[in-house]
Amino acid sequence: MMTTPRRVDFFKYEEDYECAFLGALGFSTRFICSQTKLSPGKITYRLKKAHVRRMDYRDGYSEISSIMRKKMRPVISPELTRELKGLK
């Protein structure tokens, strides 16, 4: 049974917003599929419509990647330091 496509609305449909949010954080299509139940094609369409480029996050060019680096450093650094010292 075919359903008719619906319009994308990032503020009306939670899965549309979540797709854009996770994409802005650089997550893979596979992960976004698992969280939203959207198909890969639907995810690609929504990310284009939202002007989300995951490579900008991965390459460190996006404002979100800058915020994440600054906010996560105090959380991750102590654990990373312990792990690195354990490698000796």
C-alpha positions, 0 to 999 in steps of 0.5 A: 500500500503506497502512502502519499508523500507529505511535506517536510516541516522541521517544526511540525514533525519530530523526525524531520527536526531530529534528522536535521539536528543529527545531521548538523552533528555529523552523524551518518545516514545509517545512524539517522535512519535508526533514530528517525525511521526515515529512509536514506533518500528522505534523510538526504532530501531533508538535509539538503532542504535544511542546508545541513552539510555533514562534512562541514561538521567533520571538517571543523568548519561549522559553528556547531563543531566549534561549540562541541570542541569547546564544551566537550574538552573538559568532559573528554580530556580527563578520560582521554588522558587516563586512556593514553597514560594506560598505553605506556 
